[in-house]
Amino acid sequence: RPPHPPAAADARARRSADDTGRRVARVRRRPVVALVLALVVMVGFVVATRVPDPWGDVGGDVLYAVATFVLVVLVAPRVRPLVAGAVALGWCWAVEALQATGVAAAVNDAVPPAAWLLGSTFAVRDLVCYLVGVALACVVDAGVGARSATPRRPRTSG
């Protein structure tokens, strides 16, 4: 790979350095991420069980994708939002594809609570819902990361 031009290297260093010029790694706090995951799962259960269809189904699918994204971040807190999104979307789409094979139905028959994780019926609409959920999670995560990485200026009175 050819070396990066100096201007590009300087721009990368500015984006990932604090006021002292040291590189700053973006790390998410696991307890905060775990709390976010718990909240997303609880809201997902409420939406999926209490909101009438089709909104309950769509909302549940979107929140399933968001929860999957947050779980990826919980397991790998230094992962970039787009990588976490790709992993989460891959998982969601793989589970949806598994529903088309009948394997998910067999697992759900043997272990009924698995239906919350594996779903039951293949639907193309679910693929779109997962994409929307992961995209939303990526945007929020990138926005939160950008705000937390921005050096704060001390407040002055006067």
URWOCOR-V56648 format. One record per residue. N is the residue number from 1. SS is DSSP state (H for helix, E for strand, L for the rest). PSI is psi as a letter, one per 20 degrees, with the letter a starting at -180 (* if undefined). D_CENTER is the distance of its C-alpha to the mean C-alpha in whole Angstrom. Layout:
N,SS,PSI,D_CENTER
N,SS,PSI,D_CENTER
//
This chain:
1,L,p,31
2,L,q,33
3,L,q,32
4,L,q,30
5,L,q,33
6,H,h,33
7,H,g,32
8,H,h,29
9,H,g,29
10,H,g,30
11,H,g,27
12,H,g,24
13,H,g,26
14,H,h,26
15,H,h,22
16,L,k,22
17,E,q,25
18,L,a,26
19,L,h,29
20,L,i,31
21,L,i,30
22,L,q,28
23,E,p,25
24,L,p,22
25,L,p,19
26,L,o,16
27,L,p,15
28,L,q,13
29,L,p,15
30,H,g,14
31,H,h,16
32,H,g,14
33,H,g,10
34,H,h,12
35,H,g,14
36,H,g,11
37,H,g,10
38,H,g,13
39,H,g,13
40,H,g,11
41,H,g,13
42,H,g,16
43,H,h,15
44,H,g,14
45,H,g,17
46,H,g,19
47,H,g,18
48,H,h,19
49,H,h,22
50,H,h,24
51,L,p,23
52,L,q,25
53,L,q,24
54,L,i,23
55,H,h,21
56,H,g,20
57,H,g,19
58,H,g,17
59,H,g,15
60,H,g,15
61,H,g,13
62,H,g,11
63,H,h,10
64,H,g,10
65,H,g,7
66,H,g,5
67,H,h,6
68,H,g,6
69,H,g,2
70,H,h,4
71,H,g,7
72,H,g,7
73,H,h,7
74,H,g,10
75,H,h,11
76,L,n,11
77,L,i,11
78,L,j,13
79,L,q,11
80,L,q,10
81,H,g,7
82,H,h,9
83,H,g,9
84,H,g,6
85,H,g,5
86,H,g,9
87,H,g,9
88,H,g,6
89,H,h,9
90,H,g,12
91,H,g,11
92,H,g,11
93,H,h,14
94,H,g,16
95,H,g,16
96,H,g,17
97,H,h,20
98,H,h,21
99,H,h,22
100,H,h,24
101,H,i,26
102,L,i,27
103,H,g,26
104,H,g,23
105,H,g,26
106,H,g,28
107,H,g,26
108,H,h,25
109,H,h,29
110,H,h,29
111,L,n,26
112,H,h,26
113,H,i,23
114,H,i,21
115,H,h,21
116,H,h,18
117,H,g,16
118,H,i,18
119,L,a,19
120,L,h,22
121,L,p,23
122,L,p,22
123,L,p,21
124,H,h,20
125,H,h,19
126,H,h,16
127,H,g,15
128,H,g,15
129,H,g,13
130,H,g,10
131,H,g,11
132,H,g,11
133,H,g,8
134,H,g,5
135,H,g,8
136,H,g,8
137,H,g,5
138,H,g,6
139,H,g,9
140,H,g,9
141,H,g,8
142,H,h,10
143,H,g,13
144,H,g,12
145,H,h,13
146,H,h,16
147,H,g,17
148,H,h,17
149,H,i,19
150,L,p,21
151,L,p,25
152,L,p,26
153,L,p,30
154,L,q,32
155,L,p,34
156,L,q,37
157,L,q,40
158,L,*,42
//
